[in-house]
């Protein structure tokens, strides 16, 4: 009798797990966005565990608005070119990331767009746009509103670093990403600063 009961319990658990799926938060606006689990939340930041993700990425020449828009256009053109070639690379995903790596020679900036799981990706043949795979990672996140800018990103990154140090968290002190989930022309904005755990 014990074995049939075990089999029934196992079947129930398997069927229950199969039915579970991740529901994206409202700030993704019903678009595809990276799956995560909130591990811890407080008034200053969230600790999230992100699944492994894929991104398309291009360099931003400087923090000047024209260079940021040029990077955006480059990613959009890349998506359109890949769609015409029969690939599923979509420009309709969130978030858009601007990653800042601070070094002795100044800051290096990149722009990345999320590539949803299951997307058929082309070979990496574009010199200006690269396909990136990021492993599962713990990311500390600070949410802020208002119109996004490089300056607001820097200010919120400093606030987040200070909060993480105060909380005794270990993190990458030289790199952060600004994540945007809204159109440039939106009246309201959900913005985030991401700093990876060390």
Secondary structure as UniProt FT lines:
FT   HELIX           2..19
FT   HELIX           26..28
FT   TURN            29..30
FT   STRAND          36..41
FT   STRAND          46..50
FT   STRAND          53..60
FT   HELIX           65..84
FT   TURN            85..86
FT   STRAND          96..103
FT   TURN            104..105
FT   STRAND          106..115
FT   TURN            117..118
FT   STRAND          129..134
FT   STRAND          137..144
FT   HELIX           150..166
FT   TURN            167..168
FT   TURN            173..174
FT   STRAND          175..180
FT   TURN            184..185
FT   STRAND          191..197
//
